[in-house]
Amino acid sequence: MCIHESLTWTDKQGLLVQRWQSLGPSGTFESKRLRTAWSIAASYWNLLAFRCQDVNRHATTTHPNRYFGSVDLLLLELGGKTRLTFSSRTGSIAFTSTTAGMAAILLALTFSVRALASLGSECHLMPGDSDWPDKSAWNRLNQTTGGRLIEGVPLGRPCYVPNFQDGACSALRKQWLDLSQYITDPVGVMSPYWNNASCSPFGGPEGTCDLGNLASYAINVAKTRDVIAGIRFAQKHNVRLTIKNTGHDFLGRSTGAGSLTLWMHNIKNVEFLDYDSDIHAGPAVRVGAGVEFGEVYPAASARGLRVVGGSCSSVGLAGGYTQGGGHSILSSLYGLSADQVLEWEVVTADGNHLKSVSPQNHPGLYWALTGSGTGNYGVVLSVTVKAYKDGPVAGAGFSFSNTGHDGAYWAAVTAWLQHLPDLDAVHGLTTIWSITTKTFALISATLPDCKTTARLDAAFKPVLHSIGKMNVSITKPYESRHQANFAEHYKYWVEPQTYTSNLTLGGRLIPRSAVQASNYTTLPALVRALRDITRGGAKITSVGANVAQANFTSNSVLPAWRDSLFLMTFAYSLPVSATWTLIRNHQAQLNTWQDRLRGFTPKGGAYINEATWDNPHWKQDYYGSNYPKLLKLKRVYDPAGLFWNNAAVGSDVQWRLAHGGRLCRASTEGS
């Protein structure tokens, strides 16, 4: 095989063929090592052939992180009898040449080619690689876990041949936005970006359906030994390890192409305790990793207790929600969910089972786990959090709409923002509100431990007076209600909200200083940004919570939370048949808006659970001044980087996400 005007590579299954026409010294390679090898060889110019067999099927020419880690045989024929052969399996390099000049070139080339030998071990394996664990290895893992290993299958499979089932496919299309199917699937995630249209039920039966970014296998974890078995298998076989509970995640942390995932969803133990320690004396609840708010709220209510948790009932308490901070309609009274943590039960990267990770036991690990994000320091089996005596709760809501007088509508929104600092000063008051181009809605105002609505009504009287003077239509008049307990309040004001799986979102924590009366520049800039974001097709949902005065033990929650007036989240609701191009374009737009907001809120930040995975400012936005300490702890508890997530602490120095989802050591591309 001698090719003078082009270069071709193909993988052993014939799935990928990529050709450059007329590639000579001006040709480029994205891989630094191959680029070096090419430049040396091309300087001699009479390159006759370049053949790579068994190349990783995920290597492409369109991704800047192209990777050649599975090269089996590299053959260079450089004129006459000059030949270089390299085998990554044996690590052997041999060359012959009839000219001294060519021999010198090959000696230099040998340095670059030898470096390729290490790439295979510096990247996690993927299905199709020759070293991928064989069926017998997976069978042994299944036996070790008592038959709890599940092979990953994309949800859309019934919509494609040869597995096409018309009835099942039609039913799937109708319920595609329903969260429950993703929660109960061991590898499914409810993120259009991370599902990446690889097996959409709307693609047509003759299209392609594969796992894409989803895990290849999952262990349905029931006991600690299942987690340890998964960790040991991943380490032994060089397979990426991921952790999933419900799949409520927008950063791709619950999944990974070619990974083995620890599916924590069915660890459902709930235990109420009389807790006594240096940081808390009183009621508490210990919940397993798979317990959702829709399960813990009723259990707490039945005992006359309330627990700090999220608005969406299907989110898990112990997973990314609490590990990433976790805002709540009770946050202005008690703080974030992370502020409630008394102890964690964790399996670390070395397979060590730590039954109590608290401020007293393993304080460094406790600090890191409590606020900095999920799945990066260990596998959480359970969490113990504070519980509180329940009592009456006052709630309120209203909405107004744009009557066609755009200036008046945004003036009313501005009035709302101007009153937020006063509402923020009402101890215990948390608000959730949304904005589109047409409607502003106070979804819920929550003021716990009020026997009447009088205090809440008084707080909103100036707000309603200001908005009432604007030329807007009051679509839902102000309503306030007093309920006997948190469960009744949640059921009336929060539970009816609809949550779907077709969202891509970003956000920003807006500091109090941005909306102060003395700030004559930031507030107008903020309102213009709100207007432009909604005109761009996104819906804004915000949480106004004062978590500065919460009673909490030191943790790794982003410090900007304590200075924030509200969390602003903007989301696209994508059509169910959204193309990959549309999904990517929306993702890029989210980052553009985040950049704009960052420009006039430099002291703000972002809530890691409601953010973009590809934010170039992720270290400052998601971790702030905590990052250096978190990185040191990452090196202590996971020095080899068993746990890896997008935009997680240490993610840029341990691994990089290559095209196709493969993880490679960051050093292989100098990233």
C-alpha positions in Angstrom: 0.0 0.0 0.0 1.7 3.2 -1.2 -0.3 6.4 -1.3 1.3 9.6 -2.5 -1.5 12.2 -2.6 -3.6 11.1 0.3 -3.6 9.6 3.8 -6.2 7.2 5.0 -6.8 5.5 8.3 -9.5 2.9 9.2 -10.4 1.0 12.3 -10.4 -2.8 12.5 -14.2 -2.9 12.1 -14.3 -0.7 9.1 -16.5 1.8 10.9 -14.3 4.9 10.4 -12.5 6.0 7.3 -11.1 9.5 7.1 -9.1 10.8 4.1 -7.1 13.9 3.6 -6.5 14.8 -0.1 -3.2 16.2 -1.2 -1.7 16.1 2.3 1.9 17.2 2.3 4.1 19.3 4.6 1.3 21.8 5.0 -1.0 19.2 6.4 -1.9 19.3 10.1 -2.6 16.9 12.9 -4.5 17.9 16.1 -2.5 15.3 18.1 0.7 17.0 19.1 2.8 13.8 19.0 1.6 12.7 15.6 2.0 16.3 14.4 5.6 16.2 15.4 6.1 12.8 13.7 4.5 14.1 10.6 6.5 17.3 10.4 9.7 15.3 10.7 8.8 12.8 8.1 7.2 15.3 5.7 10.4 17.4 5.8 11.9 14.6 3.7 8.8 15.0 1.5 8.8 11.7 -0.3 6.3 10.1 2.0 4.9 7.2 0.2 2.6 5.6 2.7 1.2 6.0 6.2 -1.0 3.3 7.5 -2.7 3.1 10.9 -4.7 -0.1 11.6 -7.0 -0.7 14.5 -7.4 3.0 15.2 -9.9 4.0 17.9 -13.3 4.3 16.2 -13.9 7.6 18.0 -10.9 9.4 16.4 -12.2 12.0 13.9 -10.9 15.0 12.2 -13.6 17.4 13.5 -12.7 17.4 17.2 -9.7 19.3 18.7 -8.9 16.4 21.0 -8.5 13.7 18.4 -6.7 10.8 20.0 -4.7 7.9 18.5 -4.3 5.7 21.6 -5.2 2.4 20.1 -2.8 2.3 17.2 -1.7 -1.3 16.7 0.7 -0.9 13.8 2.3 2.2 12.4 4.1 1.8 9.2 6.1 4.5 7.4 7.8 3.9 4.1 9.9 6.9 3.3 11.5 6.3 -0.1 13.6 3.5 -1.3 14.3 1.0 1.4 13.7 3.3 4.3 11.0 1.9 6.6 9.8 2.4 10.2 7.5 0.0 11.9 6.0 0.5 15.4 3.7 -1.9 17.4 1.9 -0.5 20.4 1.2 -4.0 21.6 4.8 -5.0 21.9 6.3 -1.5 22.2 8.9 -2.5 19.5 10.3 0.0 17.1 12.4 -1.0 14.1 13.7 1.0 11.1 16.0 0.4 8.1 17.5 3.0 5.9 20.1 3.2 3.1 21.0 6.8 3.8 22.6 8.4 6.8 20.3 11.5 6.5 17.2 9.4 6.6 18.5 7.4 9.6 18.9 10.7 11.5 15.3 11.7 10.7 14.1 8.3 11.9 16.0 8.6 15.1 14.1 11.8 15.8 10.9 10.3 14.7 11.4 7.4 17.0 11.1 9.7 20.0 7.7 10.8 19.0 6.5 7.4 17.9 7.7 5.8 21.1 5.5 8.2 23.0 2.4 6.6 21.3 3.1 3.4 23.1 1.9 4.9 26.4 -1.3 6.3 25.1 -3.3 3.0 25.3 -2.7 2.8 29.1 -3.3 6.6 29.5 -6.9 6.4 28.2 -9.8 4.5 29.5 -10.9 1.6 27.4 -14.1 1.7 25.2 -16.2 -1.0 23.7 -14.6 -2.2 20.6 -11.0 -1.8 21.9 -9.1 -5.1 21.8 -8.4 -4.8 25.6 -12.0 -4.1 26.5 -13.1 -6.6 29.2 -14.5 -9.8 27.6 -17.8 -11.4 28.4 -16.3 -13.7 31.0 -15.0 -10.7 32.9 -18.4 -9.0 33.0 -20.0 -12.3 34.0 -17.6 -12.6 36.9 -18.5 -9.1 38.0 -22.2 -10.1 37.8 -21.5 -13.1 40.0 -19.6 -11.0 42.5 -22.5 -8.6 42.8 -25.1 -11.3 43.1 -26.6 -10.9 39.6 -26.9 -7.1 39.9 -25.0 -6.2 36.7 -27.2 -4.6 33.9 -26.1 -4.0 30.4 -26.9 -0.5 29.2 -29.7 -0.2 26.6 -30.8 3.2 25.2 -34.4 4.0 25.9 -35.1 4.7 22.2 -34.2 1.2 21.1 -37.8 0.0 20.4 -38.0 2.7 17.7 -35.2 1.2 15.5 -34.6 -1.9 13.5 -33.9 -4.7 14.2 -35.6 -4.1 17.6 -38.5 -2.0 16.2 -41.8 -2.3 18.0 -44.5 0.1 16.8 -46.6 0.1 19.9 -43.7 0.4 22.3 -42.2 3.2 20.2 -45.4 5.2 20.0 -45.8 4.9 23.8 -42.3 6.1 24.3 -42.7 9.1 22.1 -45.8 10.2 24.1 -44.0 10.0 27.4 -40.6 11.1 26.3 -40.7 14.2 28.5 -41.8 12.2 31.6 -39.0 12.1 34.2 -40.0 8.7 35.6 -38.6 6.7 32.8 -35.1 8.2 33.2 -35.2 7.8 36.9 -36.0 4.1 36.8 -33.5 3.3 33.9 -30.1 2.3 35.1 -28.2 4.4 32.5 -30.7 7.0 31.2 -30.3 10.7 31.9 -32.7 13.5 31.4 -30.4 15.9 29.6 -30.9 16.5 25.8 -27.2 17.5 25.5 -25.9 14.3 27.1 -28.4 12.1 25.3 -26.9 13.8 22.2 -29.7 12.5 19.9 -27.8 9.2 19.7 -31.0 7.2 20.0 -33.9 9.6 19.8 -37.3 7.8 19.4 -38.1 10.5 16.7 -35.3 9.5 14.4 -37.0 6.9 12.2 -36.7 3.1 12.3 -34.0 2.9 9.7 -31.7 5.4 11.5 -28.9 4.7 14.0 -29.4 3.9 17.6 -26.5 3.5 20.0 -25.6 4.3 23.6 -23.8 7.5 22.8 -22.8 9.1 26.1 -24.6 6.5 28.2 -22.9 3.9 30.3 -22.2 0.4 28.9 -23.0 -1.4 32.1 -24.5 -0.5 35.5 -24.5 -2.2 38.9 -27.8 -2.0 40.6 -26.2 -1.2 44.0 -27.8 -2.7 47.0 -24.9 -3.1 49.4 -21.5 -1.6 50.1 -19.8 -4.6 48.6 -21.4 -3.8 45.2 -19.8 -0.4 45.2 -16.4 -1.9 46.2 -16.7 -4.5 43.5 -17.4 -1.8 40.9 -14.5 0.2 42.0 -12.1 -2.7 41.8 -13.4 -3.8 38.4 -13.0 -0.3 36.9 -9.5 0.0 38.3 -8.4 -3.5 37.2 -9.8 -3.2 33.7 -9.1 0.5 33.0 -12.8 1.3 32.6 -14.3 4.6 33.4 -16.5 4.7 36.5 -19.6 6.8 36.9 -22.3 7.3 39.5 -26.0 7.7 38.9 -29.0 8.1 41.1 -32.0 9.7 39.4 -30.2 11.2 36.4 -31.2 14.8 37.3 -28.1 16.3 35.9 -27.1 18.9 33.3 -23.3 18.6 33.4 -23.0 14.9 32.3 -21.9 13.8 35.7 -24.4 10.8 35.8 -23.2 9.2 32.7 -20.2 8.5 30.5 -19.5 6.7 27.2 -18.1 3.3 27.8 -18.4 3.5 31.5 -19.5 1.2 34.3 -22.0 3.1 36.4 -22.9 2.6 40.0 -26.7 3.0 40.0 -27.6 4.1 43.5 -31.3 4.6 43.0 -32.6 1.6 45.0 -30.8 2.3 48.3 -34.0 3.4 49.9 -33.4 3.2 53.7 -34.8 6.1 55.8 -34.0 6.3 59.5 -35.0 9.1 61.9 -32.7 9.7 64.8 -32.3 11.7 68.0 -28.9 13.1 67.1 -26.4 14.5 69.6 -23.1 16.0 68.6 -21.0 19.1 68.8 -22.8 20.6 65.8 -26.4 19.5 66.3 -28.6 18.1 69.1 -32.0 17.2 68.0 -33.9 15.3 65.3 -32.1 14.1 62.2 -32.7 11.7 59.4 -30.4 9.3 57.7 -31.3 8.5 54.1 -29.9 6.1 51.6 -28.4 7.3 48.4 -31.5 6.6 46.4 -34.1 8.3 48.5 -36.1 11.1 46.7 -37.8 14.1 48.3 -41.1 12.6 47.4 -40.3 9.8 49.8 -38.6 11.7 52.6 -41.0 14.6 52.9 -44.1 12.4 53.7 -42.0 10.3 56.1 -40.8 13.4 58.0 -44.3 14.9 58.0 -45.7 11.8 59.6 -43.4 12.4 62.5 -44.2 16.1 62.8 -40.9 17.1 61.1 -39.7 19.0 58.1 -36.5 18.5 56.1 -34.7 21.0 53.8 -35.0 19.8 50.3 -35.7 20.6 46.7 -38.9 21.6 44.8 -38.8 18.6 42.4 -40.0 15.6 44.3 -38.1 13.1 42.2 -34.6 14.6 43.0 -32.5 12.5 45.4 -31.5 14.0 48.7 -28.0 12.4 49.1 -26.7 12.9 45.6 -25.7 15.9 43.5 -28.4 18.0 45.0 -26.9 18.2 48.6 -23.3 17.6 47.5 -23.6 20.6 45.2 -25.3 22.9 47.8 -29.0 22.4 47.2 -31.4 25.3 47.4 -34.8 25.0 49.0 -38.0 26.9 49.8 -36.8 26.6 53.4 -33.3 28.0 52.7 -33.9 31.5 54.0 -34.7 29.9 57.4 -32.3 27.0 57.6 -29.7 27.5 54.8 -28.9 25.3 51.9 -29.2 21.5 52.0 -25.4 21.2 52.3 -25.7 23.3 55.5 -27.8 20.5 57.0 -25.3 17.7 56.6 -24.2 16.0 59.9 -22.3 13.1 58.3 -21.8 11.1 55.2 -21.3 7.4 54.6 -18.8 7.0 51.8 -16.7 4.5 49.9 -13.5 6.1 48.8 -11.4 5.5 45.7 -9.2 2.9 47.5 -12.3 0.9 48.3 -12.3 1.9 52.0 -15.8 2.1 53.6 -16.1 5.1 55.9 -19.3 4.8 57.9 -19.1 8.3 59.4 -17.5 11.2 57.6 -18.2 14.2 59.8 -16.5 17.4 61.0 -15.0 15.2 63.8 -14.2 12.1 61.6 -12.3 12.8 58.4 -13.0 16.6 58.5 -11.2 17.3 55.2 -13.4 14.8 53.3 -16.5 16.0 55.0 -15.7 19.6 54.0 -15.1 18.6 50.3 -18.2 16.5 50.0 -20.4 19.2 51.5 -21.0 21.7 48.7 -18.5 21.2 46.0 -20.4 18.9 43.7 -21.1 15.2 43.2 -19.2 12.1 42.5 -15.7 13.5 42.7 -14.3 12.4 46.1 -16.1 9.1 46.8 -19.3 7.2 46.4 -22.0 8.3 48.9 -24.0 5.5 50.4 -26.1 7.7 52.8 -26.3 11.1 54.3 -27.5 12.2 57.8 -29.1 15.6 57.8 -30.8 17.8 60.4 -34.6 17.6 60.7 -36.8 20.3 62.2 -40.0 20.4 64.2 -42.8 21.2 61.7 -45.3 24.0 62.0 -47.4 26.4 60.1 -46.3 27.9 56.9 -47.5 31.0 55.1 -47.4 31.1 51.3 -48.3 33.6 48.5 -48.2 34.0 44.8 -49.4 36.3 41.9 -48.6 37.0 38.3 -48.9 39.8 35.7 -48.5 39.9 32.0 -47.3 42.1 29.2 -50.3 43.8 27.6 -48.3 44.9 24.6 -46.7 47.8 26.3 -43.2 46.4 26.5 -41.7 49.3 28.3 -44.4 49.1 31.1 -43.9 45.3 31.5 -40.2 45.6 32.0 -40.7 48.6 34.3 -42.8 46.3 36.4 -40.1 43.7 36.4 -37.6 46.4 37.4 -39.9 47.4 40.3 -40.0 43.7 41.5 -36.2 43.6 41.5 -36.0 46.9 43.4 -38.1 45.5 46.1 -36.2 42.3 46.4 -33.7 43.5 49.0 -36.6 44.4 51.3 -38.1 40.9 50.8 -34.6 39.4 51.3 -34.5 41.1 54.7 -37.6 39.3 55.9 -36.2 36.5 58.0 -37.1 33.1 56.6 -38.8 34.3 53.4 -37.9 32.5 50.2 -39.3 33.3 46.8 -39.5 31.4 43.5 -40.4 33.5 40.4 -40.3 33.2 36.7 -40.0 35.6 33.7 -40.8 35.2 30.0 -41.4 37.9 27.4 -45.1 37.7 28.3 -45.5 36.8 31.9 -44.0 37.4 35.3 -45.1 34.9 38.0 -44.3 34.7 41.7 -44.7 30.9 41.8 -44.4 30.7 45.5 -43.4 32.8 48.5 -42.6 30.7 51.6 -42.5 32.0 55.2 -42.3 29.3 57.8 -43.6 29.4 61.3 -46.3 32.0 60.8 -49.7 31.4 62.4 -51.3 33.9 59.9 -50.5 35.5 56.6 -50.3 39.0 58.1 -46.5 39.2 58.1 -46.3 37.9 54.6 -49.0 40.3 53.3 -47.2 43.2 54.9 -44.0 42.3 53.2 -45.7 42.2 49.7 -47.9 45.3 50.1 -45.2 47.8 48.8 -44.4 45.4 45.9 -48.0 45.2 44.8 -48.4 48.9 45.1 -45.5 49.6 42.8 -46.5 47.0 40.2 -50.2 48.2 40.4 -49.1 51.6 39.0 -47.7 50.0 35.9 -49.6 49.4 32.7 -49.6 45.6 33.1 -52.4 43.0 33.4 -52.7 41.2 36.7 -53.4 37.7 35.4 -53.4 36.1 38.8 -54.3 38.4 41.7 -52.2 38.2 44.8 -53.2 35.2 46.9 -51.9 34.3 50.4 -52.6 31.1 52.3 -51.8 29.8 55.7 -51.2 26.1 56.0 -50.8 23.9 59.0 -47.5 22.3 58.0 -44.8 22.2 55.4 -46.3 19.2 53.6 -49.6 21.0 52.9 -47.7 24.2 51.8 -45.5 22.2 49.5 -48.5 20.3 48.0 -50.4 23.5 47.2 -47.7 25.9 46.0 -44.8 23.8 44.7 -45.8 20.2 43.8 -48.1 21.2 40.9 -45.1 22.7 39.0 -44.3 20.6 35.9 -40.7 19.3 35.4 -39.7 17.8 32.1 -36.6 16.2 30.6 -36.1 18.5 27.6 -34.2 21.3 29.2 -30.8 22.8 28.7 -29.9 25.5 31.2 -27.4 27.9 32.6 -27.4 30.5 35.4 -25.9 33.1 37.6 -25.9 34.0 41.3 -26.8 37.7 41.4 -25.1 39.5 44.4 -27.1 41.9 46.6 -24.9 44.7 45.5 -26.2 44.5 42.0 -29.7 45.5 43.0 -28.9 48.1 45.7 -30.6 51.5 45.4 -27.3 53.2 45.1 -26.3 51.1 42.1 -27.4 53.1 39.1 -25.6 51.0 36.4 -25.9 47.3 37.3 -29.7 47.1 37.7 -30.4 48.5 34.2 -27.9 46.2 32.8 -29.5 43.3 34.6 -33.0 44.2 33.3 -31.7 44.5 29.7 -30.1 41.0 30.1 -33.4 39.6 31.4 -35.2 41.1 28.4 -32.7 39.8 25.9 -32.5 36.3 27.4 -36.3 35.9 27.3 -36.5 37.3 23.8 -34.0 34.7 22.8 -36.5 32.0 23.7 -35.4 31.1 27.2 -37.5 31.1 30.4 -35.9 32.6 33.5 -36.6 31.0 36.9 -35.1 32.5 40.0 -34.9 31.6 43.7 -34.6 34.5 46.2 -33.1 33.0 49.3 -30.9 34.6 52.0 -28.5 31.9 53.2 -26.0 34.3 54.8 -27.3 33.8 58.3 -27.8 30.0 58.3 -26.4 28.0 61.2 -24.0 25.7 59.6 -20.6 24.0 60.0 -17.8 25.1 57.7 -18.3 23.5 54.3 -17.3 23.9 50.6 -20.4 25.7 49.4 -19.5 28.4 46.9 -18.9 31.5 49.1 -20.8 33.7 46.6 -24.0 31.9 47.8 -23.8 33.8 51.1 -23.7 37.2 49.3 -26.4 36.5 46.7 -29.8 38.1 46.5 -31.1 35.5 44.1 -30.2 32.6 41.8 -31.1 33.2 38.2 -31.5 30.2 36.0 -32.4 30.4 32.3 -33.5 27.4 30.4 -34.5 26.3 26.9 -37.4 23.9 26.5 -36.3 22.0 23.5 -38.7 20.3 21.1 -38.7 16.5 21.6 -37.3 16.0 18.1 -34.5 18.6 18.5 -31.6 18.0 16.3 -28.1 17.7 17.6 -27.2 21.0 15.9 -30.0 22.9 17.7 -29.0 21.4 21.0 -25.4 22.5 20.5 -26.4 26.0 19.4 -28.5 26.4 22.5 -25.7 25.2 24.7 -23.4 27.8 23.2 -26.0 30.5 23.7 -26.3 29.7 27.4 -22.5 30.3 27.8 -22.8 33.6 25.9 -25.5 34.8 28.3 -23.5 33.7 31.3 -20.5 35.7 30.0 -22.7 38.7 29.7 -24.0 38.4 33.3 -20.5 37.8 34.6 -19.4 41.1 33.0 -21.5 43.2 35.5 -21.7 40.8 38.4 -18.0 39.9 38.9 -18.6 39.1 42.5 -21.3 36.6 41.6 -20.9 32.9 40.8 -23.0 30.0 39.6 -24.9 27.1 41.2 -23.0 24.1 40.0 -26.2 21.9 39.8 -27.9 24.4 37.4 -25.0 25.4 35.2 -23.2 24.6 32.0 -20.6 21.9 31.8 -18.4 23.9 29.3 -18.2 27.2 31.2 -14.6 28.4 30.6 -14.7 30.2 34.0 -15.9 27.1 35.9 -13.3 27.2 38.6 -14.2 30.7 39.8 -17.9 30.5 39.1 -18.5 27.1 40.7 -15.9 27.0 43.5 -14.4 30.5 44.0 -11.8 30.8 46.7 -12.5 27.2 47.8 -10.8 25.7 44.7 -7.1 25.5 45.9 -8.1 23.6 49.1 -10.5 21.4 47.2 -7.8 20.5 44.7 -5.4 19.5 47.5 -8.1 17.2 49.0 -8.8 15.7 45.6 -5.1 14.7 45.4 -5.4 13.2 48.9 -8.6 11.1 48.5 -8.4 10.3 44.8 -4.9 10.8 43.5 -5.3 8.6 40.4 -8.6 10.3 39.4 -10.9 7.3 39.6 -13.8 9.7 39.9 -14.0 12.3 37.1 -16.7 14.8 36.1 -17.0 17.7 33.8 -16.0 20.9 35.5 -15.2 19.0 38.7 -12.3 19.9 40.9 -9.1 18.6 39.3 -10.9 17.6 36.1 -8.5 19.5 34.0 -5.3 18.2 35.5 -6.2 14.5 35.6 -8.3 13.6 32.6 -9.7 15.2 29.5 -12.8 14.3 27.6 -11.8 13.2 24.1 -14.1 12.9 21.1 -16.6 10.1 21.5 -16.6 10.4 25.3 -13.3 8.6 25.9 -11.3 9.8 28.9 -7.6 10.3 28.4 -4.9 11.6 30.8 -4.7 15.3 30.4 -1.0 15.1 29.8 -1.4 13.1 26.6 -2.5 16.3 24.9 -0.8 18.8 27.1 -4.1 20.2 28.3 
